[in-house]
Amino acid sequence: MRILITGGAGFIGSNLLLHLHENYPDYQLLNLDKLTYASNPQFLKPLETSDRYTFSQTDIVDRAAVRSVIHEFKPDGVIHLAAESHVDNSIKGPEPFVMSNVVGTFNLLEECRLFWGEQDGGLQSGRFHHVSTDEVYGTLGETGLFSETTPYAPNSPYSASKAGSDMLVRSYFHTYGMNVVTTNCSNNYGPHQHDEKLIPTVIRTAFNKKPIPVYGKGENIRDWLFVRDHCKAIDMVYHNGRTGETYNVGGRNEWMNIDLVREICSVLNEIVGDGPDGDYTNLITFVTDRPGHDLRYAIDATKLESELGWQNTQDFRRDLLETVQWYIDKYRG
């Protein structure tokens, strides 16, 4: 099996590559990554000496470059994670999000369609797994869960661009019969995440004894999923998901932002100590809320659990401890 992973030097992609390399010793893996500010090839240092891993620094917006990589590598499958993903950045400048997330996804789909269409098995020669987000569904009130049938209602340029890419993937199944699957996940946490995201920001600012920024009153709610559980879900859906289907991946682990920040501070008090006046929560600082800030996300993962047998194995406190320790080690150098 030859699998092309886009965005493999990023947060989820690097964890996924390590997972696939460990669990599928007969797979050839190609990491296609532009190496943006959010990428870090050092995450994949354990694979540098492997004869089953290859890296290509390629921008998916460059269709000719995408075509060249696909024709050279001849993938049996593509797992597409490459995307601009920081909501705040999409508010400040949406164009890179449209280009990477919409145009880039189109380039991959079209070049895969043309390549696989020339193979003996036709379009069933390969599988295209599109990794997306729960943000495409918009926002929830105090109750309810996002399911695979929830109407799309994106509220930021980032989520709109991901919704657009989801629709393109859907259209390639219904129009061309292409072998596609899509997963929409809740907020991930764990090692390798970029510093701009919420949990790394809280850890970094607290560790450096700087104000911990919390939007608004900290009342927004997110469903948190440990990245390695997400990778197992991607593995299952890629190998066993039904063609043309979407599967939601969630942690059943909702936290109000302010409560999560306090929990991280509690972990820091435990493993680092030396917080201001003995407690890192003294650094919490409320800042102006960002525009269009969705109130609540929560995923119903019943379809994934019942059809494919996926189980969320996370122990949040344990996995949060591991995550905090990983960042503390990083910031200590």
N, C-alpha and C positions, 0 to 999 in steps of 0.2 A: 504494500500500500504506500502510495506517495501522496502526502498531504501538504498543501501549501497553507500556512497560517499567516494572515496579514495582521500587522500590529503586534508581532510576537516579542518585541522588545519593550512593550508597555506593561502595565500592571497585570491585567488578567491574562494577556497573551503570553507573558514570560512564565507565569505560573502554569498555564495550560501546556506550553511546550515541555516544561520539566515533567509534568504529569504524563504526557503522551510518550516521551522518551523513556521514562521509567517503566511504563506499563505495556508498551508495544515494541518489543525489541526487534521486530522485523519491519518496522515502518521507516521510511525515509521522510524526513521533515525539512521543509524549506520555510524559513522565516523571512517574509517580505515586509520591510519596515522602512519608512522614510527617515527615521531617527529624528523626530521632533524633540522639543524641549521635554516632553513627557516620557520619552523613551530612555532606556538605559541598557546597553548591551552587557554591562557587567552582571546583570541579573542572570545571564545565560552563560556565565563563565564555566560552569560545570559541563557544558556541552561543547566547548571549543575544540576538544580533542576527539570528539565523536565522529566516526565516519558515516553516521546516520543523520547528521545535522548540517544544514547549509544556510548561509545568510545572504540576502540580497538587499542592498540599500536602494529601495525603489519607492517612488511616489505614485500612489494609485491614481492620482489625477492625470498622470502621464500615460495615456492609453497605449502609445507605441511601446513604452517600457514594460507595461503590464503584459502586452501581447508577447513580447520577446521572452519574458520570464516564463509565461505559461507554455509556450512552444518548446522552450529548452528543458523545463522541468517535467512537463507532461503529467500534471497532477491527476490522481484519481479522485481527489476531493479538495475543497477549499473551505477553511473555517475563517470567516471574515470578521475580524475584530477591529481593524484599523479605523480610527475615527477621532475627530476632534470632540472632546467630551466635557470641557469645563463650562458650565452654564454661564458663569460670570463673564468669561471671555466671549461667549456667543452674544451676550448683551452688548458688550463694548464694540465688537466687530463681527458680524454674522457671516461675512463672505467666505472665510476659510471653512466654515462649517458646511455651507452649501456645496462648496467645491469638493471637499474631502468626503463628506458623508453621503451626498447625493450623486455627484458626478463620478466620484471614485467608485462607489458601489455599482453604478451603471457600467463603468469601464470593465470591472471585474466580471459582472454578469454577462455582458455581451461577448467578451473575449473567451470566457468559459463556454458560452453557448456555441460560438463558432468553432472552438477547438474540439469540444466533445462531440459536436454534430458531425465532425469528420471521422470519428473513430468507428470501429466496427459495431459497437453497441449503441451508437447514436447518442442522444442526450442522456441516456441512462448510463453512460460510461463513467459519469462522475456525479458527485454530490456537492451541493453548495449550501453550506450552513452559515446563516447570517445571524450574528450576535447583536441583539438590540437591548433596549432599556424599557423599564416600566414607565418612564416619563412621557412616552408617546400617548398614554391614556389620560394625561392631564392630572387633575387633583380629585381626591376623595374628601367627603365630609368626615364626621366623627365615626361613622360605621361603614361597613361594606368592604369589598376586596376587588381588585382588578382580576378579571378572568380573561381568557383568550377571546371572548366575544364582546368585551367592553369596547364601546366606540372610541375611536381615536379623538383626542382633544388636546393637542400639544400647546403649551403656553409659553415656551421660550424658543428662540431661534435654534438652539441645540436640539430640543425635543422635536421641533418641526422638521429639522433636517433628518433626524433619525426616523421619524414617521414617513417621510418621503422615501427613504431607502427601504423601509419595510414594504411599502406599497410597490416599489419596483420589483423586489424579490417575489412578492405575491403575483405580480403580473407575468413574470417569466414562467411561473408554474402554470397559470391559467391560459396564457397565450401560446407558449411554446412546449409545454409539457416538461419543463426542466425539473430535474430532481433537486428540489430545494426544501430546506427546513429553516425555521426561525425560532430563536429563543429570546424572550424578553425578561430581563432579570431585575431584581431590586438592587439597592445600594450594596456594593461589595466593600469589604474591609479585609485587611491582612497585609503581609509583607509586599513590598515593591510598589505600593501606591505612591503617586506623585504628591509632593509636599502641599500642593494647592488645595487638596481635598480636605473635607472636614476633620476626619480623625487625625491625619498627619499634622494638620494645622494646629489642632488642640495640643497634641503632644509636643510639637516643636516650640510653640510659643510658651507653653507652660514650663518646659525644660529650660528654656532660656530666660525664664522669669519675666516674660513680657505679657501684656494684656491678651487674654484669650477672647477673640472676637466671636460674638454670638449674634446672629441676625435677629432683629425685632425683639420679641420677648422669649425667643427660644422655644416657641410652642409648635413649630412644624414637626411633623412625625414622619419617620422613615423606617422601612423594613430592612434590617441589616442581615446580609448573607456573607458567610466566610468564603473567601475566594477559592479555597480548595474544594469546598462543596459545590461551588459554581462550576469548577473545572470538571468535576465528576458528572455533573448534569450535562454539560456540553458533550462530553465523551459519550454518554448514553444516547443523547438525541442524535448526534452525528451518526452513530452506528446503528441505532434501532428506531429512531423517530420515523413516523409515517410521512411519506412524500407530500409536500404541500402544506403540512401542518405547522402550527405555532404552538410552542410550549412555554408557559410562564414558570420562572424559577425564582422562588422567594424563600426567605428564612423563617417565616412565621415568628418574627422577632422585632416587634415594633418598639421604637424608642422615641420619645419626645427629645428634640435636640438638646435642650437644657439638661435633661436627665442623663443623656448620654455623655455630655461634657462633664457633668459631676462624677459620673462613673469612671471616666478616664482619669479625672483628677484623683479619685480614690485609689486607682491602680498606681498612679505616680506617687502618691503618698506612701503606698505600701512598698514599692520596689526601688524608689529613688530617695524619697524623703526630702528634707531640706526645702519644703515649700514655704512661701511667704507666710510668716506667722504660723507656721506648722501645717498649712493646708493650701494646696494649689487652687482650690475653688476661690480663694481671695483674688485671683487674677481674672476671673470672669468679667467681661466687659460687654455690655449690650451695644450694638451698633445699628445704624439705619438698615432696615430690611431691604433686600434687593427687589427690583421690579418683577412682578409676576411670579412671586415665590409660592409654589404649590404648597397647600397646607399639609396634605397627608398622602403617602403612598403605602399600599399594602397589597401583597400578591397572594392569590389563591393558586397553589401549586398542585392541586388535586389531580389534574390531568397527567402531569409528569409522574406523580407518585403512583397513580393507578395503572397507567398504561405501560410505563417503563420500569417501575419499581424503584425509582430514585428515593433516597432518604436523606434528609438534612441531618448530618451527624454532629453539627457544631454544638459545643458547649460554650456559650457566649463569654462567660467570665474567663474560662481557660484560653480561648482563642484571642480574646482581647488582651490578656496578659502577654501572650506570645507576640501579638502585634505591637503593643507598647514597647516590649523589650527589644524588638527588632529595630524600631525607630530610635530608641535610646542608644543602642549600639552604633547606629548610623551617625547620630548627631555627636556622639563622643569621638567618632573617628577611629 
